[in-house]
Amino acid sequence: MTGADIIGTLLRADGDVLALVAIADIKGGRLPDDADLPALLVKVTTTVERQSLTRSALVRTVDRVSVTVRAETYEDQREAIRLVRACCAGRTGDIAGALSVSILTAGAGPELDGPGNTFERTQDFRVSFDAQA
């Protein structure tokens, strides 16, 4: 279980996100240059596990998760970032098999020129959760 799994689960279940981005175009790993657009790439950039000196069945983990938006137009890129934030920011509870999830925004990256004259930007999240040790 990772924060990317949690964010990916939320994005794939959100009707507003799916109205703009096909479920098959919400991916982990990397986006090929010829990906259908708009597309979302969800990946973990850092992980911190809270270590305990006593044995516990759960480990508190904090992942920084980056959601990269790639779109054909600047307007689609901006709308996708807005929808990603609306879908994920401030969510709490048990999500995607992880317990006590808490999701906060953690900044947005610069607006970049993507491959093939596309538009890219990232939205980062701080995803805290308990998972089996």
N, C-alpha and C positions, 0 to 999 in steps of 0.2 A: 504494500500500500504506500502510495506517495501522494503528496499534495497535488501533483499533476493528475493523478487518477481522480481525485475529488473534484478538481476544477473541470476536468473533462466530462465527468458524470453530470455535473450541473449544466454545462453548456449543451450537451447532447439531449438534455431533457427540457430545455427552455424553448417554448414556442416562438418567442420573439426572435431569439438567435437563429432558430431553424428557418424562420421566414426569410432570412437573409443569406445564411450559410447552410449548404447541404450537410447533413450529418456525416456523410463520407468525407467531407472536406474539413472536419475537425480532427486533427491528427496529433500524434506524438512523434518524436524523432526529428525528422526534418521535412521540409516542403520541397518537392522537386521544382525546378524552374518553370516547368510547364503545368503546374497544378491548376485545377479549375478554381476560379475566383468568384467571390471572395473565399478565402481560406483562413483557418485558424491553426496555429501550431502551439501546442501546450507542452511545456517542459519545465523540469526542476532545474534551478540554477544554483541553489545552495540548500544544504540540510544541516540542521543542528538537532541532535538527540540529547534530551536531558538524561544524564546518567544518574543512577541511584546506587548507593552502596548496599542497599538491601534488595533482595530479589523481589521483583514485581512482575505480574503478568502483563502489565502495560508499560509502554515507553511513550513519554510525551515527545513529540517531534514537531519541529517548526521547519517548513519548507518555504523557500522563496520560489514562487512559480511565475514564469513568464508566459504570457499569451501573446504571440505575434500575429498580427493581422496583416494579410496581404490582399490588396484589392485593386481592381482595374481603375477606379476613380477615387479621387480625394474624398468625395462625399461618402462613398461606400466605406472607405477606411474609417472615417470619423464616426459614422453610424455604427459600424461594427465595434469599435472601441467603446462607444456609449452603451451598447447592448451587453457587451462582456462585463463592464463594470456593474450595470444594473442587475445582471444575473447573479454575480458572485459576491460582490462587496457586502459585508455585514451579515453574511449567512452564518448560522450557528446550528448545532445539533449533531445528530448522528447521520453521516452522509457517506455513501459508497462503501460501507463496511467499516469506516473509521468512527471512533467515538469522540464525543466532546469537541467537535470541529468548530473552529473559529476562523473566519476569513476576513482579512482587512486588506485594503488597497496598500500598495507599497511603491507607488510612483509609476509614471509612464515614461517610456523612452522617447528619443527624438523621432520626428517624422523623417523617414528615409525613402530614397528611390530604390525600389526593388528591381529584380530582374525583369527584363522585357518592358521597361517603362511602366512598372506597377508602383503602387504606393504601399509602404509598410510602416507599422508602428507597433510597439509592444506596450502591454499593460501588465504590471507586476502585482502579485498578491503575496501576502504573508499568510500561510495556511498552517494553523496549529491544530494538532489532533493527537489522540491516543490510539495506539495500534498495539497489536500483540507483540510481545518481546521475542 
